[in-house]
Amino acid sequence: MKSWKHTTLALVAAGMIMSSTAVAGASAQTNPDPNAGYDGQVMPAVSNKVPFAKPVWTVELDKPTIENSYQAPIVIDNGTFFTIKAGVLQARSILTGKLVWSYGTKLQAGAIQLQNGSLYVSGQDGAVYQVAAKTGTAKRIYQANKKSTFSQFKVEGNTLYFASSLGLVSVNLATGHEKWRNTDVNSIPAKVGGKLLVMAMESGAITVTTTYAIDEATGKTMWRLAGSHSHVLKVDGEKLYFENDWPKNDTTKFLVELDVVDLQTGKVIDTKSFVPVEQGEDPMYQYATKLVIEGDEVYVSTKDHQVYHYNLNADPAVVKPELIQDDGTWIAGPYNGKLIYKNGDNIGLHARKIVDHSQVYYQGLDNPASRVDLIDSGLYVGQTDGEVYALNVATGKALSRYQTSARSYAPFQVAGDKLLVQAEGKLYALTLPAELRKPISGTGLGTGAFTKADASLSIDGQLKKFEPSMMTTGNRMLVPLRFLVSEIGAATSYNAQTKQTTVTRGDRSIILAEGAPFATVGGGQTALSYAPVVLGGSLYIPVSDIGKLLGVTVTWNGGTRTVEVSTKN
């Protein structure tokens, strides 16, 4: 008993010593000051229920370096992908990832182009080779002057364009003979209407970016765009649209000015201005963070995260822009009728539907996005923690994820039923869910936002049934234009070239177009409450607009759910 007591007391004493030591250790590691730490209240990883995918295969690629962090995208053709690894061109099976053939040494990383079953690659010595995509057999088609330093090339049709420190050269692809050389520029051109447009950065009192137009046949410089401008944002026949990016000053009135340039002369023939500067704030500190032209739609975002939506052809004195507000940062779109945003805290993504500004939340994303690509119905995101997500762009549902060791990625690519993920020296092939391989269901501004409305039509007291039915979104009711105007004795015609619909009733004529928030009446513009939209092949227009345009009385009777039209005014 004595022995038991002695042993117990010894253990208790030892426990107290260990306990006090642990407390002392804890005290030494924890600062009691509540202001000396931070807890972001981040959910634990176990809370993320998005299922993990398993790669079908993995292939080693060249790793990015501090000196060259660019990850050249692989090139895909007929079940095979091509890459340059350690200076050697490799062809590998997309099905298995296994090597099919290899060619060359000391090839320039990333310089692969594909045209008509042939690959084009360049050597570090300035040679350009044509390689058969199926067999890997090759021949040299051009050798640049070895005195040139940097080089890049582009194959288009039967011509090779080779740019270096010695200028831009046009080479006959069949013979390898130089057709002409232009020393005004040293960048790769974009072909527009028989002219080659080449961007250039030039230093003087200030550094400017400009564009040269070069005759495709002779190589002669036709014109140089004055001032400082972006790349070409839109081509409309003989009209080129550039953003004027000359430095702002205290007299600047708009955040964005688009210069319309004549393709033949290089002269600015029109300027369109968007987003007036805020009064009371220095214009030099106001700027657009993103500008996109999609067809005739113009989107401009500001440093305050506001997106202004204009129509390129609207008269700003008549038609006011649509304002889309969000606390996140617009990074992609329009796509599938949506703008894609980074969340305000930079963690995760969401979208806003352009038609009604409603939000789509994208599941699972729990770190900053490093890379985002939209392909068919898929939204593919590479995070800075190495996780890659595959989501449905329309619904926001996350279907799978995969953990890599990368922070940055080349563009995601889809080949058949596989998603190809290129991540800092590795290429992963992941099986792609079938729903993400489907083409997106719609691309217009009203995509996914309208539903059928159960409503009747009354014309001068006589009830009729809408064919097709009315549509609704939010608080808007839209009617099928052709059906309604035919019921009141008006005529419609459609111009396929201009994509405009003309409605004529008596001596009144109006012109409408999908997406245009105005009607043309008597040569002038009349603002609409909402732009016409094509749904199921029919052009729809808001009930509130149709009456004033046609000179009839149109009212919505919510009690009987009837559009009541009176033609006897």
C-alpha positions as CSV (number, residue, x, y, z in Angstrom):
1,M,0.0,0.0,0.0
2,K,2.8,2.3,0.9
3,S,4.5,1.4,-2.3
4,W,1.3,2.1,-4.3
5,K,1.0,5.6,-2.6
6,H,4.6,6.4,-3.3
7,T,4.2,5.4,-7.0
8,T,1.0,7.3,-7.4
9,L,2.3,10.4,-5.8
10,A,5.3,10.2,-8.1
11,L,3.1,9.9,-11.2
12,V,0.9,12.7,-10.1
13,A,3.9,14.9,-9.5
14,A,5.3,13.9,-12.9
15,G,2.0,14.7,-14.5
16,M,1.9,18.1,-12.9
17,I,5.4,18.8,-14.1
18,M,4.5,17.7,-17.6
19,S,1.3,19.7,-17.5
20,S,3.0,22.8,-16.3
21,T,5.7,22.3,-18.9
22,A,3.0,22.0,-21.7
23,V,1.3,25.1,-20.4
24,A,4.5,27.0,-20.3
25,G,5.3,25.8,-23.9
26,A,1.9,26.8,-25.1
27,S,2.2,30.2,-23.4
28,A,5.6,30.6,-25.2
29,Q,3.9,30.0,-28.6
30,T,0.7,31.9,-28.3
31,N,0.4,35.7,-28.0
32,P,-2.5,36.6,-25.7
33,D,-2.9,39.9,-27.5
34,P,-6.1,39.5,-29.6
35,N,-4.8,42.1,-32.1
36,A,-1.7,40.2,-32.9
37,G,-3.3,37.6,-35.2
38,Y,-5.9,36.9,-37.8
39,D,-8.3,34.1,-38.5
40,G,-10.0,34.3,-41.9
41,Q,-12.7,31.8,-40.8
42,V,-12.0,29.8,-44.0
43,M,-14.0,26.6,-44.3
44,P,-11.8,23.4,-44.0
45,A,-10.9,21.5,-47.1
46,V,-13.2,18.6,-46.0
47,S,-16.2,20.9,-46.6
48,N,-15.5,21.0,-50.4
49,K,-17.7,18.1,-51.8
50,V,-16.7,18.5,-55.5
51,P,-15.5,15.0,-56.6
52,F,-11.9,14.4,-57.6
53,A,-11.1,13.2,-61.1
54,K,-8.3,10.8,-62.0
55,P,-6.0,11.5,-65.0
56,V,-6.2,9.0,-67.8
57,W,-2.5,9.7,-68.4
58,T,0.2,12.2,-67.6
59,V,3.1,13.4,-69.8
60,E,6.2,15.4,-68.9
61,L,6.7,18.7,-70.7
62,D,9.3,21.5,-70.5
63,K,9.0,23.3,-67.2
64,P,8.7,27.1,-67.2
65,T,11.8,29.0,-65.8
66,I,12.3,32.4,-64.3
67,E,13.9,33.5,-67.6
68,N,11.0,32.1,-69.6
69,S,7.7,31.5,-67.8
70,Y,5.6,31.2,-70.9
71,Q,3.9,27.9,-71.4
72,A,3.3,27.3,-75.1
73,P,0.0,25.6,-75.7
74,I,0.1,22.1,-77.3
75,V,-1.3,21.8,-80.8
76,I,-4.0,19.3,-81.5
77,D,-5.0,17.5,-84.7
78,N,-6.9,14.3,-85.4
79,G,-6.4,12.5,-82.2
80,T,-2.8,13.6,-81.8
81,F,-1.1,16.4,-79.9
82,F,2.2,18.1,-80.7
83,T,4.7,19.8,-78.4
84,I,8.3,20.7,-78.3
85,K,10.3,19.2,-75.4
86,A,14.0,19.9,-74.9
87,G,14.1,21.2,-78.5
88,V,12.5,18.1,-80.1
89,L,9.1,18.1,-81.8
90,Q,7.0,15.3,-80.4
91,A,3.7,13.8,-81.6
92,R,1.7,11.9,-79.0
93,S,-1.6,10.1,-78.9
94,I,-4.4,11.9,-77.1
95,L,-6.0,8.5,-76.3
96,T,-2.9,7.2,-74.5
97,G,-0.3,10.0,-74.2
98,K,2.2,7.7,-75.8
99,L,4.9,8.9,-78.3
100,V,4.0,8.4,-82.0
101,W,7.0,10.1,-83.5
102,S,9.6,12.7,-82.8
103,Y,11.6,15.1,-85.0
104,G,14.5,17.5,-84.9
105,T,16.9,19.1,-82.4
106,K,17.4,22.6,-81.1
107,L,13.9,23.6,-82.2
108,Q,12.4,26.8,-80.8
109,A,10.1,26.1,-77.9
110,G,6.4,26.8,-78.5
111,A,6.8,27.7,-82.2
112,I,4.3,25.2,-83.7
113,Q,1.7,26.0,-86.3
114,L,-0.7,23.6,-88.1
115,Q,-2.1,24.1,-91.6
116,N,-3.6,21.5,-94.0
117,G,-2.0,18.5,-92.3
118,S,1.5,20.1,-92.0
119,L,3.3,21.4,-88.9
120,Y,5.6,24.3,-89.1
121,V,8.4,24.8,-86.5
122,S,11.5,26.9,-86.3
123,G,15.0,26.2,-85.2
124,Q,17.1,28.3,-82.9
125,D,19.2,29.2,-85.9
126,G,16.3,30.9,-87.8
127,A,15.4,27.9,-90.0
128,V,11.7,27.0,-90.6
129,Y,10.7,23.4,-91.2
130,Q,7.6,21.8,-92.7
131,V,6.7,18.5,-90.9
132,A,4.0,16.0,-92.0
133,A,1.6,15.7,-89.0
134,K,1.0,12.0,-89.7
135,T,4.5,10.7,-90.2
136,G,7.0,13.3,-88.9
137,T,8.9,13.5,-92.2
138,A,10.2,17.0,-92.7
139,K,12.0,19.5,-94.9
140,R,13.5,22.9,-94.4
141,I,11.6,25.6,-96.3
142,Y,13.3,28.8,-95.2
143,Q,16.5,29.9,-93.6
144,A,16.6,33.4,-92.1
145,N,19.6,35.6,-92.0
146,K,21.6,34.4,-89.0
147,K,22.4,37.9,-88.0
148,S,18.8,38.5,-86.9
149,T,18.2,38.2,-83.2
150,F,14.6,37.5,-82.0
151,S,12.3,35.8,-84.5
152,Q,8.7,34.7,-84.9
153,F,6.7,33.3,-87.8
154,K,3.2,32.8,-89.1
155,V,1.9,30.6,-91.9
156,E,-1.2,31.8,-93.8
157,G,-2.4,30.3,-97.1
158,N,0.6,29.9,-99.4
159,T,2.7,32.4,-97.5
160,L,5.2,32.3,-94.6
161,Y,5.6,35.6,-92.7
162,F,8.9,35.7,-90.8
163,A,9.5,38.6,-88.4
164,S,12.9,39.4,-86.8
165,S,15.1,42.3,-85.8
166,L,15.8,42.7,-89.6
167,G,12.1,43.3,-90.4
168,L,9.1,41.4,-91.8
169,V,9.7,39.0,-94.7
170,S,7.0,37.4,-96.9
171,V,8.1,34.0,-98.2
172,N,6.5,31.8,-100.9
173,L,5.6,28.6,-99.0
174,A,6.1,26.3,-102.0
175,T,9.5,27.6,-103.1
176,G,11.0,29.1,-100.0
177,H,11.9,32.3,-101.9
178,E,11.5,35.7,-100.3
179,K,8.8,37.8,-102.1
180,W,9.5,41.0,-100.2
181,R,11.0,42.5,-97.0
182,N,9.6,45.5,-95.0
183,T,12.0,47.1,-92.5
184,D,9.4,49.4,-91.0
185,V,8.0,46.7,-88.8
186,N,9.3,43.5,-87.1
187,S,6.1,41.9,-85.8
188,I,3.7,39.3,-87.2
189,P,0.8,40.7,-89.2
190,A,-3.0,40.2,-89.2
191,K,-4.5,40.0,-92.7
192,V,-7.5,42.3,-93.3
193,G,-8.9,42.9,-96.8
194,G,-5.7,42.5,-98.8
195,K,-3.7,44.5,-96.3
196,L,-1.4,43.3,-93.5
197,L,-1.9,45.2,-90.2
198,V,1.1,45.1,-88.0
199,M,1.3,46.6,-84.5
200,A,4.4,48.4,-83.4
201,M,5.7,50.1,-80.2
202,E,7.7,53.2,-80.8
203,S,9.5,55.5,-78.4
204,G,9.9,59.2,-78.6
205,A,8.8,61.9,-76.2
206,I,6.4,59.2,-75.0
207,T,6.1,55.5,-75.9
208,V,3.1,54.8,-78.3
209,T,1.6,51.8,-79.9
210,T,0.5,52.2,-83.5
211,T,-0.4,50.1,-86.5
212,Y,1.1,49.9,-90.0
213,A,-0.8,48.8,-93.1
214,I,1.3,46.9,-95.6
215,D,0.3,45.9,-99.1
216,E,0.0,42.1,-99.1
217,A,1.4,41.8,-102.6
218,T,4.3,44.2,-102.6
219,G,5.2,44.7,-99.0
220,K,5.1,48.4,-99.3
221,T,3.9,50.4,-96.3
222,M,0.5,52.0,-97.2
223,W,-0.1,54.0,-94.0
224,R,0.8,54.4,-90.4
225,L,-1.9,55.2,-87.9
226,A,-1.2,58.5,-86.1
227,G,-1.3,58.8,-82.3
228,S,-1.4,55.8,-80.0
229,H,-3.9,53.0,-80.4
230,S,-4.8,49.5,-79.3
231,H,-4.9,46.5,-81.6
232,V,-7.9,46.3,-83.9
233,L,-11.0,45.6,-81.9
234,K,-13.5,45.2,-84.7
235,V,-13.5,45.0,-88.5
236,D,-16.6,46.1,-90.3
237,G,-16.0,46.0,-94.0
238,E,-13.7,48.9,-94.7
239,K,-13.9,50.2,-91.2
240,L,-11.4,49.4,-88.5
241,Y,-12.1,50.1,-84.8
242,F,-9.3,51.0,-82.5
243,E,-9.2,52.3,-78.9
244,N,-7.4,55.6,-78.7
245,D,-5.0,55.1,-75.8
246,W,-3.2,58.4,-75.9
247,P,-2.4,59.5,-72.3
248,K,-5.3,61.2,-70.6
249,N,-5.1,64.8,-69.3
250,D,-7.3,67.2,-67.3
251,T,-9.4,67.9,-70.4
252,T,-10.3,64.3,-71.0
253,K,-14.1,63.9,-71.2
254,F,-14.6,60.1,-71.7
255,L,-13.0,57.0,-70.4
256,V,-13.0,55.3,-73.8
257,E,-12.8,56.8,-77.3
258,L,-13.0,54.5,-80.3
259,D,-11.5,55.7,-83.4
260,V,-13.0,54.4,-86.7
261,V,-10.3,54.2,-89.3
262,D,-10.6,53.8,-93.0
263,L,-8.8,50.6,-94.2
264,Q,-7.6,52.2,-97.4
265,T,-6.2,55.4,-96.1
266,G,-5.5,54.9,-92.4
267,K,-7.4,58.1,-91.7
268,V,-9.8,58.5,-88.6
269,I,-13.2,59.0,-90.1
270,D,-15.3,58.9,-86.9
271,T,-14.8,58.8,-83.1
272,K,-17.3,57.2,-80.7
273,S,-17.1,58.1,-77.0
274,F,-18.2,56.0,-74.0
275,V,-18.5,56.6,-70.3
276,P,-18.3,60.3,-69.4
277,V,-15.7,61.1,-66.6
278,E,-17.1,61.7,-63.2
279,Q,-17.3,65.4,-62.4
280,G,-15.2,66.5,-59.4
281,E,-12.6,63.8,-59.8
282,D,-9.4,64.3,-61.8
283,P,-9.8,62.7,-65.2
284,M,-6.2,61.6,-65.2
285,Y,-7.1,59.1,-62.4
286,Q,-10.2,57.8,-64.1
287,Y,-9.8,54.9,-66.5
288,A,-11.5,51.8,-68.1
289,T,-10.2,48.5,-66.8
290,K,-11.6,46.4,-69.6
291,L,-13.1,47.1,-73.0
292,V,-14.9,44.4,-75.2
293,I,-16.7,44.8,-78.5
294,E,-19.0,41.9,-79.3
295,G,-20.8,42.4,-82.6
296,D,-22.5,45.8,-82.1
297,E,-22.4,45.5,-78.3
298,V,-19.8,47.5,-76.3
299,Y,-18.9,46.7,-72.7
300,V,-16.7,49.0,-70.6
301,S,-15.7,48.4,-67.0
302,T,-14.4,51.0,-64.6
303,K,-12.1,51.0,-61.7
304,D,-15.2,51.0,-59.5
305,H,-16.3,47.6,-60.9
306,Q,-19.2,49.1,-62.9
307,V,-19.8,47.7,-66.4
308,Y,-21.5,50.0,-69.0
309,H,-23.2,48.3,-71.8
310,Y,-23.7,50.3,-75.0
311,N,-24.9,49.6,-78.5
312,L,-22.3,50.7,-81.1
313,N,-24.9,52.3,-83.4
314,A,-27.0,54.0,-80.7
315,D,-27.2,57.7,-80.5
316,P,-25.9,58.5,-77.0
317,A,-28.1,61.6,-76.9
318,V,-31.2,59.3,-77.2
319,V,-30.2,55.9,-75.9
320,K,-28.7,55.7,-72.4
321,P,-26.3,52.8,-71.6
322,E,-27.2,49.9,-69.4
323,L,-25.3,49.8,-66.1
324,I,-24.4,46.4,-64.7
325,Q,-23.2,46.7,-61.1
326,D,-21.2,44.2,-59.1
327,D,-18.6,44.2,-56.3
328,G,-16.4,41.7,-58.2
329,T,-14.0,42.1,-61.1
330,W,-15.2,41.4,-64.6
331,I,-12.7,39.0,-66.2
332,A,-14.4,37.2,-69.1
333,G,-17.4,37.3,-71.4
334,P,-19.8,38.0,-72.7
335,Y,-20.4,34.3,-73.1
336,N,-23.6,32.4,-73.0
337,G,-25.4,35.7,-72.2
338,K,-23.2,36.2,-69.2
339,L,-20.3,38.3,-67.8
340,I,-17.9,36.3,-65.7
341,Y,-16.5,37.9,-62.5
342,K,-13.9,37.2,-59.8
343,N,-15.6,37.5,-56.4
344,G,-14.9,40.7,-54.4
345,D,-12.6,38.8,-52.1
346,N,-10.7,37.3,-55.1
347,I,-11.8,33.8,-54.0
348,G,-14.1,32.1,-56.5
349,L,-16.1,33.2,-59.5
350,H,-19.7,34.1,-60.3
351,A,-21.5,35.4,-63.4
352,R,-24.2,37.9,-64.1
353,K,-26.8,37.4,-66.8
354,I,-26.8,40.4,-69.1
355,V,-30.5,40.2,-69.7
356,D,-31.7,40.7,-66.1
357,H,-28.4,41.0,-64.0
358,S,-29.3,37.9,-62.0
359,Q,-26.3,36.0,-60.5
360,V,-24.9,32.5,-61.2
361,Y,-22.7,31.1,-58.5
362,Y,-19.9,28.7,-59.4
363,Q,-19.5,25.9,-56.9
364,G,-16.4,24.6,-55.2
365,L,-13.9,27.3,-56.1
366,D,-12.0,28.2,-52.9
367,N,-8.8,29.9,-54.0
368,P,-7.8,32.7,-56.4
369,A,-8.2,31.8,-60.1
370,S,-5.0,31.8,-62.1
371,R,-6.5,30.7,-65.4
372,V,-10.1,30.6,-66.7
373,D,-11.3,29.3,-70.1
374,L,-14.7,28.9,-71.6
375,I,-15.2,26.0,-74.1
376,D,-18.7,24.9,-75.2
377,S,-20.7,24.3,-72.0
378,G,-17.6,24.1,-69.8
379,L,-16.0,26.7,-67.5
380,Y,-12.5,25.5,-66.6
381,V,-10.6,27.1,-63.8
382,G,-7.0,26.7,-62.6
383,Q,-6.5,28.0,-59.1
384,T,-3.2,29.2,-57.5
385,D,-3.3,26.3,-55.1
386,G,-3.0,23.9,-58.0
387,E,-6.6,22.7,-58.1
388,V,-8.3,22.6,-61.5
389,Y,-12.1,22.7,-61.7
390,A,-14.5,21.7,-64.5
391,L,-17.9,23.5,-64.2
392,N,-21.1,24.0,-66.2
393,V,-21.1,27.6,-67.3
394,A,-24.9,27.8,-67.4
395,T,-25.8,26.3,-64.1
396,G,-22.6,26.9,-62.0
397,K,-22.4,23.2,-61.0
398,A,-18.9,21.9,-60.4
399,L,-18.6,18.4,-61.9
400,S,-15.0,17.5,-61.0
401,R,-11.6,18.8,-59.8
402,Y,-8.0,17.7,-59.9
403,Q,-5.0,18.6,-57.7
404,T,-1.8,19.6,-59.6
405,S,1.3,21.1,-58.2
406,A,1.1,24.2,-60.4
407,R,0.3,27.8,-59.8
408,S,0.0,28.8,-63.5
409,Y,-1.4,27.1,-66.6
410,A,-1.5,27.2,-70.3
411,P,-4.9,27.5,-71.9
412,F,-7.2,24.5,-71.2
413,Q,-8.1,22.5,-74.3
414,V,-10.8,20.0,-75.1
415,A,-10.2,17.1,-77.4
416,G,-13.0,14.6,-77.8
417,D,-14.0,13.4,-74.3
418,K,-10.8,14.7,-72.7
419,L,-9.8,17.9,-70.9
420,L,-6.1,18.6,-71.4
421,V,-4.6,20.5,-68.5
422,Q,-1.1,21.9,-69.1
423,A,0.4,22.9,-65.8
424,E,4.0,23.9,-65.3
425,G,5.8,21.0,-67.0
426,K,3.1,18.4,-66.9
427,L,0.2,17.6,-69.2
428,Y,-2.8,15.8,-67.7
429,A,-5.6,14.2,-69.6
430,L,-8.9,14.1,-67.7
431,T,-12.1,12.5,-68.8
432,L,-14.7,15.2,-69.5
433,P,-18.3,14.8,-68.4
434,A,-20.7,14.6,-71.3
435,E,-22.7,17.7,-70.4
436,L,-19.6,19.9,-70.7
437,R,-18.9,18.7,-74.2
438,K,-22.3,20.0,-75.5
439,P,-22.4,23.3,-77.4
440,I,-23.8,26.1,-75.4
441,S,-27.6,26.4,-75.8
442,G,-27.5,30.0,-76.8
443,T,-25.2,33.0,-77.3
444,G,-27.6,36.0,-77.4
445,L,-28.1,38.6,-74.7
446,G,-31.3,36.8,-73.6
447,T,-29.8,33.4,-73.3
448,G,-31.4,31.3,-70.5
449,A,-33.4,34.2,-69.0
450,F,-36.9,34.0,-70.6
451,T,-39.9,31.8,-69.9
452,K,-43.2,31.4,-71.6
453,A,-46.0,33.6,-70.3
454,D,-49.6,32.4,-70.2
455,A,-51.4,35.3,-71.8
456,S,-54.1,36.2,-74.3
457,L,-54.4,38.9,-76.9
458,S,-57.4,41.2,-77.4
459,I,-57.6,43.4,-80.5
460,D,-60.4,45.9,-80.5
461,G,-62.3,43.6,-78.1
462,Q,-61.7,40.3,-80.0
463,L,-59.7,37.6,-78.2
464,K,-56.9,35.8,-80.0
465,K,-54.3,33.4,-78.9
466,F,-50.6,34.3,-79.2
467,E,-48.7,32.1,-81.7
468,P,-45.9,31.8,-80.5
469,S,-46.6,32.6,-76.9
470,M,-45.5,35.7,-75.0
471,M,-42.3,35.6,-73.1
472,T,-41.3,37.1,-69.8
473,T,-38.2,37.9,-67.7
474,G,-38.2,39.8,-64.5
475,N,-41.0,42.4,-64.7
476,R,-40.9,42.6,-68.5
477,M,-43.5,41.1,-70.9
478,L,-42.5,40.7,-74.5
479,V,-44.7,39.9,-77.5
480,P,-43.8,38.2,-80.8
481,L,-43.5,41.1,-83.2
482,R,-44.5,39.4,-86.5
483,F,-47.6,37.8,-85.1
484,L,-48.9,40.9,-83.3
485,V,-48.3,43.3,-86.2
486,S,-49.9,41.0,-88.7
487,E,-53.0,40.8,-86.5
488,I,-53.4,44.6,-86.6
489,G,-52.9,44.8,-90.4
490,A,-49.3,45.9,-90.5
491,A,-46.6,44.4,-92.8
492,T,-43.1,43.2,-91.9
493,S,-40.0,42.6,-94.0
494,Y,-36.6,41.3,-93.1
495,N,-33.2,42.4,-94.5
496,A,-30.9,39.4,-94.1
497,Q,-27.8,41.6,-94.9
498,T,-28.4,44.2,-92.3
499,K,-30.4,41.8,-90.0
500,Q,-33.1,44.5,-89.6
501,T,-36.9,44.1,-89.5
502,T,-39.0,46.8,-91.0
503,V,-42.6,47.2,-89.8
504,T,-45.0,49.3,-91.9
505,R,-48.5,50.4,-90.9
506,G,-50.2,53.0,-93.0
507,D,-47.7,55.9,-93.4
508,R,-45.7,54.8,-90.4
509,S,-42.5,52.8,-90.8
510,I,-40.1,51.6,-88.1
511,I,-36.9,49.6,-88.2
512,L,-35.8,47.2,-85.5
513,A,-32.9,44.9,-84.9
514,E,-32.0,42.2,-82.4
515,G,-30.0,43.7,-79.6
516,A,-30.4,47.3,-80.7
517,P,-32.1,49.3,-77.8
518,F,-33.6,51.7,-80.2
519,A,-36.0,51.8,-83.2
520,T,-35.3,53.9,-86.3
521,V,-38.3,56.1,-87.1
522,G,-38.2,58.6,-89.9
523,G,-34.4,58.6,-89.9
524,G,-34.1,59.3,-86.2
525,Q,-33.8,57.0,-83.2
526,T,-36.4,56.2,-80.6
527,A,-35.2,54.6,-77.4
528,L,-36.8,51.3,-76.4
529,S,-37.3,50.1,-72.8
530,Y,-35.5,46.9,-73.7
531,A,-33.7,45.7,-76.9
532,P,-35.6,43.3,-79.1
533,V,-34.5,39.7,-78.7
534,V,-34.8,36.6,-80.9
535,L,-36.3,33.6,-79.1
536,G,-37.2,30.4,-80.9
537,G,-36.7,32.1,-84.2
538,S,-39.1,34.9,-83.5
539,L,-38.3,38.6,-82.8
540,Y,-39.8,39.8,-79.5
541,I,-40.3,43.3,-78.3
542,P,-41.6,44.7,-75.0
543,V,-45.3,45.3,-74.7
544,S,-44.7,48.9,-73.5
545,D,-42.8,49.8,-76.7
546,I,-45.0,48.4,-79.4
547,G,-47.9,50.8,-79.0
548,K,-45.9,54.0,-79.2
549,L,-44.1,52.7,-82.3
550,L,-47.1,51.6,-84.2
551,G,-49.5,54.4,-83.2
552,V,-51.9,52.1,-81.4
553,T,-52.9,51.8,-77.7
554,V,-51.4,48.7,-76.1
555,T,-52.0,47.9,-72.4
556,W,-51.3,44.9,-70.2
557,N,-54.3,43.7,-68.1
558,G,-52.7,41.8,-65.2
559,G,-56.0,40.6,-63.9
560,T,-57.1,38.8,-67.0
561,R,-53.5,38.4,-68.2
562,T,-54.4,39.9,-71.5
563,V,-52.6,42.2,-73.9
564,E,-55.3,44.7,-75.0
565,V,-54.7,46.5,-78.3
566,S,-56.9,49.3,-79.6
567,T,-56.4,50.4,-83.2
568,K,-59.1,53.0,-83.1
569,N,-57.3,55.9,-81.6
